[in-house]
Amino acid sequence: MTAADELAQRCADVMWADDVASRQLGMTIEAVASGTATVSMTVRDDMTNGHGTAHGGFIFALADSAFAFACNSRNERTVAQACDIVFAAPARLGDRLVAGATERARFGRNGIYDVRVTRGDDVVAEFRGRSRTIGGALVDVTEEGHDG
C-alpha cells in the first residue's frame, strides 16, 4: 500500500467514526485509496418504495457516501458542491449494491468524481459529484511522523 493510500484509509477511518447516516443505512466501506472509494449496501425492506423497488434516495445516498470517501481521501476537508444521478435499472429488496467512486479531475478547490452503482454485473445508477474543498485536514499527518 502506498503512503497516499494509507493516508486515504486514515481519512476514511476518521470520517466513518462520525458518519452515523452511512452506518445506520448498513453501508460498508469495501476499499479506499487516493481518489477512489468503494462502498456497499444491501437493500432492506425499509428502503423500498410503492413500486417494490429501492427508493432512489437510498441509491443516491450510497453513491454520495462513496463520493465523500473518495473526495476526502487526500486529507483535505471536502464537501459536495453539486451532484446528479441517472437511474439505469431498478434495485430490489435484498440486492447488494456496490458504489465505486473514481476521481476524474481536480483543479483549484474543485473536483469531479464519477460513481457507478452496480448489482453484480448490472449498472443500477451513474452518479456525478462535483466537490469543493473547505479548508482543514481530517488527520494530523505530523502525529506519527507522516509528512503528507
C-alpha positions in Angstrom: 0.0 0.0 0.0 1.4 3.4 -0.9 1.7 6.3 1.6 -1.1 8.1 -0.3 -3.4 5.1 0.0 -2.5 4.7 3.7 -3.5 8.4 4.2 -6.7 7.8 2.3 -7.5 4.9 4.7 -6.8 7.0 7.8 -9.1 9.8 6.4 -11.9 7.2 5.8 -11.5 5.9 9.3 -11.9 9.3 10.8 -14.9 10.1 8.6 -16.5 6.7 9.2 -16.4 7.2 13.0 -18.7 10.3 12.7 -20.8 9.1 9.7 -23.9 7.9 11.6 -26.0 8.1 8.4 -24.0 5.7 6.4 -23.6 3.3 9.3 -27.3 3.4 10.1 -28.1 2.6 6.4 -26.0 -0.5 6.7 -23.2 0.7 4.4 -19.7 -0.9 4.5 -16.5 0.6 3.1 -15.1 -2.1 0.9 -12.0 -0.2 -0.2 -10.5 3.3 -0.2 -7.4 4.6 -1.9 -6.2 8.0 -3.1 -9.0 9.5 -5.2 -11.2 6.3 -5.1 -13.6 4.5 -2.8 -16.0 1.6 -2.9 -18.9 1.4 -0.6 -21.7 -1.3 -0.4 -25.2 -1.6 1.0 -27.9 -4.2 0.9 -31.4 -3.0 0.1 -33.6 -3.5 3.2 -37.4 -3.6 3.3 -37.5 -0.1 4.8 -35.6 1.2 1.7 -38.3 0.1 -0.8 -40.9 2.4 -2.4 -44.5 1.9 -3.5 -43.3 0.1 -6.7 -41.5 -2.5 -4.6 -38.1 -1.3 -5.8 -35.3 0.5 -3.9 -36.2 4.1 -3.3 -33.9 6.3 -5.4 -32.9 8.4 -2.4 -31.2 5.4 -0.8 -29.3 4.6 -4.0 -28.3 8.3 -4.2 -27.2 8.1 -0.5 -24.9 5.1 -1.3 -23.4 6.9 -4.2 -22.9 10.1 -2.2 -21.1 8.2 0.5 -18.7 6.6 -1.9 -18.2 10.1 -3.4 -17.5 11.6 0.0 -14.8 9.0 0.9 -13.1 9.4 -2.5 -13.0 13.2 -2.5 -11.8 13.4 1.1 -9.1 10.8 0.6 -6.3 13.3 0.1 -6.8 14.7 3.6 -8.4 18.0 2.6 -11.9 18.6 4.1 -14.2 18.4 1.1 -17.9 18.7 0.6 -20.3 18.2 -2.3 -20.9 21.3 -4.5 -23.4 19.6 -6.8 -24.4 16.0 -7.6 -26.7 14.3 -10.1 -27.7 10.8 -10.8 -29.2 8.8 -13.6 -31.0 5.6 -12.7 -30.4 2.8 -15.2 -32.1 -0.2 -13.6 -34.3 -0.9 -10.5 -32.8 -2.4 -7.4 -34.9 -4.7 -5.2 -35.2 -5.9 -1.7 -32.1 -8.0 -0.8 -30.0 -6.6 -3.6 -26.4 -5.9 -2.6 -25.4 -2.6 -4.2 -21.8 -1.5 -4.7 -20.9 2.1 -5.4 -17.4 2.6 -6.9 -16.2 6.3 -6.9 -13.4 7.5 -9.1 -11.8 10.9 -9.3 -11.9 12.3 -12.8 -10.3 15.8 -12.3 -9.1 18.2 -9.6 -8.5 21.8 -10.2 -8.1 24.5 -7.6 -10.5 23.8 -4.8 -12.8 21.8 -7.1 -13.1 18.1 -8.1 -15.2 15.9 -10.4 -16.0 12.3 -9.4 -17.9 9.6 -11.1 -19.7 6.9 -9.1 -21.1 3.7 -10.7 -23.7 1.8 -8.6 -23.9 -1.8 -9.6 -25.7 -5.0 -8.6 -23.4 -7.8 -9.7 -22.7 -7.0 -13.4 -25.8 -4.8 -13.8 -25.5 -1.0 -13.7 -28.2 0.4 -11.4 -27.1 4.1 -11.5 -24.5 6.5 -12.6 -23.7 9.5 -10.3 -21.5 12.5 -10.9 -20.4 14.6 -8.0 -18.6 17.9 -8.0 -16.7 18.7 -4.9 -15.2 21.8 -3.2 -12.5 21.8 -0.5 -13.4 23.9 2.5 -10.1 24.1 4.3 -8.5 22.0 7.0 -7.3 18.4 7.3 -9.1 15.2 8.5 -6.0 13.8 10.1 -2.8 15.3 11.6 -0.1 13.9 9.3 2.6 15.0 11.7 1.3 13.0 14.6 3.1 9.8 13.6 6.0 11.3 11.6 3.9 11.4 8.4 4.7 14.3 6.2 1.8 14.0 3.8 
